[in-house]
Amino acid sequence: MSLHPLTVSLAQMDCRLGEPEANEARAAAFIAEAARRGSHLLLLPELWRSGYDLANAARYVAPLGTGPFAWLAQQARAHGLWIASSLLEAREGEIFNTATLFSPEGELAAVYRKVHLFGLMDEDRYLAAGDAAPVFDLPWGRSALAICYDLRFPELFRRYALEGAVLIMLPAQWPRRRAEAFRALVRARAAENQCFLLACNRVGKSGDTPFGGRSAVVDPWGNVIVEGGETELLLTAEIEMGQVAEAREHIPVFRDRRPDVYGVGSW
């Protein structure tokens, strides 16, 4: 199966702290609208269901295949849509910030556990860090997942690109005060790896922290195809996956790399 062009949507939503039912209702509305628009793939923000209520994580956490993960699978199946997001996962006695991708059949197609924990949001206090950076074969091409703070680590994205990723999905809760860094890094990660990057950031405010939105779809040249502001909305764009090969052939970054000089191994 091939999807050319691929229609993608980003649900830039306000994640109400500690109000999972309200957040589910809002996510359901975005999912339905993405399906109505004919989207193939929808990305929700990081920890969209709970917000950063990590001190009360026991209220929201669930193993894969249960609770909110099962809800997402049902939504994907009901709307015939690929859905990616981040939720709190219970696994082997620990809690992870876990990104998943469900297929239109409701099957779990990809799992990534956040590798870089963000101390300013107490992730290192409450969560365990993932230890793998998998790439997945999907109908539109090899793809990968990353989460928010991961954006500051170019090594992760370069590894994905070296393993053939043509599209990377990034759910986020990135504060407004660092919104310009978010915008710059999203474009940089796409351009330097010559891939599509879908970044879905939340809006609204939790406690004293306002979040910056600016969700975006960026092409392999670093061009912003569509970008949100700081209010709730559903962004939708068509992307041509063939642009990845075109960019990599025109400027052969991966052929011209010099890891022998960098001294940083194979990435």
N, C-alpha and C positions, 0 to 999 in steps of 0.2 A: 504494500500500500504506500502511495506517495501523495503528499499534500502540497501542491504547488499552484497558486501561492498558499501560504499558511496564514489563516486569520487568527490573530491573537488578541486577547483582552486582558487588561489589568484592572483589578477592582481596588481602586484607591479609596479605602474606607476608614472611618473612625472606629477604632477598637475600644469599646467602653470597658474600663478596668473592672474586672470581676463581674461582668454581666454576660455570661456565655449565651444565654437564651436570646438576648437582644442582638448580640453579635451574629449568632446563627441566622436569625431572621434577616438581618441586613445582608449577610453573605448569600443567603438563598435568593434574595431579590437580584443581586448582582449576577448570580449564576444563571438565573432565568433570563435576564436581559442579554447576557453574553450569548446564550443559545438562540435567543430571538434574532440577534444580529448575524447569526451564522458563523460564530467563532468556532474554531476547532479546539483552541486551548485557552484556558483562563488561569490567571495567577492571582492569588490572594496575598495579603501582607503577612509578615512574620507574626506568629502567635496571635492571629486575628481573633481567635475565639475568647481568649482570656486577658489579653494585654500582658504587661509585665508584672503580674500579681504573683511573683514567684514564691513569696512567703506562704501563699496559700495554694501552692501547686497541687496539693493532694485533691483539691476540688475539681481540677481540670484534667489531670493526667490519666492516660489510658494506654494499654498495650495496642500495638498495631492490630487492626482487624476488629477493634471494639470501639464503643463510644463515638467520639467525633470523627475518628478515622472511618468507621463504618458509615457514619452519616455522609461524609464526603464521597465515599464509594457509591452510596445510593443516589446522591445528587448527580454524580458523573454519569451513572447508568440511566437515570431518569431523563437527563437532558442530552444524552449522546455527546458528551463533552469531555475533553481532557482537563483535569483540574489539579493544579499544583498549589501547595501552601505549606505553612509551618505550624506545628502543634507540639504540645508537651507529650512526650512518649514515656511510658513506664517500661523499663527493660532490665531484667536481671537485677532488680533491687535498686536501680538508679533511674534518674530522670534526665531525658535528653530533649534538646530543642531540635526537632526532627522535621525535615522537609520531605514531603511525599508527592508523588504524581500518580493519579488514578486515571485509567483509560475510560473511554466511552462505554466499555462493558462493565465498569466498576471494578476492574482488576488493579491491584497494586503494581505499577509499572516501574517505579523508581523510589529509592529511599536514600536519604543523606542526613547524617547527624552532624550538627554544627561543630566544626573542628575548633574554631577560634572563639573562646568564650569572652564576653565583654564585661570586664570588671565594673565599669561605671554603672551597669544595670544589674549588678550582683549575680550575673550568670555563673561566675566562678564559685560563688558561695552555695548556690542551690542546684546546679546542674553538672552533669558529667559531659566531658568533651568527646566528640566522635573521633575516630582514628582511621577513617577511610575516605577516599575521594573517588568514588566510582563514576564511570561514564556509561550511559545506557543507549542501546540501539532502539530508536523510535522511528515511526513511519516517515518523519521528515528528515531524519539523519541523527547522527550521534549527538547526545545532549547530556547536560549535567546540571546539578543543583548546587547552589551556595546560599548562605544566609547572612544578610546584613553586614556585620563586622568583618566577615570573610572578604568583603570587597577591598579592604585595606591590605590584603596579602596577595600580590601579583603572582607569587609562586603557584598558588592553588589554581588560578585561572590559566596560567601557562601550562601546567600539567594537563588540565582538561583539553586544551588546544592540541597539545602534542599527542594526546590519545584520540584525536579526531573529532572532538566536540565542535559542532557548528552552531549550537544554540545553548546558552546558559540562562537559567531561570533563578532570580534572586528575590525572595520575599524579604522585606525589611521593616524595621521600626527605627528610622533614622531621625534624630532630633533636628528641629528647625535651625538651631544655632550653628549646625554644621552642614546645612543644606547645600552650600556651594561645593563642599568637599564631596558630597554624595554625587552631585551632578558631574563633577570633573572625573571622579573615579569610574563612574558607570561608562562614560564615553571612553576613557582610557583603556579600561579592561576590554571593551569591544574592539577598539582600534588596534591595540597592540597584539591581540590574538586573532584578529580578522574573523570575528564571529558575531552572530546576533546576541544581544544581551537584553533580556526582559527584566526590569527592576521595578517591583511593586512596593512602594513605601506607604505607610499609613499616614493619616492626617489626624487632627484633633489634639487633645491634651490629656495627659495622665499626671495627676498631681501638679507639680510646678513645671513639667516638661511638655512643651508643645512640639509636635512632630511636623516634619517639613514637606511631606508629599513629594512632588516633583518626580513621580513615577514616570518611567520612560521606556520606549522601545528604541534601541540603538542598532544601527546596521554595521557591517564589517569594516566600514571606512570610518566609523566614529560619528556618523551623521545621526542626529536625533530625528526619528520618523514621527514620533508623537510624544508629547510630554504633558503631564498634568501640572496644575498649580497647587494650592493648599486647601482645596475643598474636596469633598467626596464626589467622585465621578467614576464612570467606567470608560477607560481608554480602549480604543479598538484600532487595529492597523493590520494591513496585509503586508507580509514579508515574503520575498522571493529567495528561497534557500540557495538558489544557484549563484547568488551574489557572493557567497562565501568562497566558492572555488574561483570565481573571477578575481576577487581581491587577492587571494593567495597566489594565484598565477601571475598577476600583474606586478605585485611587489612580493617577491619570494622570501618573506621574513624567516620562515622556518628553514629554508635552505641556507640562508646567509647567517644563521646563528653561529656564535663562537663559544660554546660552553667550555672549551678547553682554556679559554682566556678568563671566563667569569669565575671559575673555580667554585661553582655551586652545583656540581653534579649534572644530571641529565636534563633538569628542567630548563 
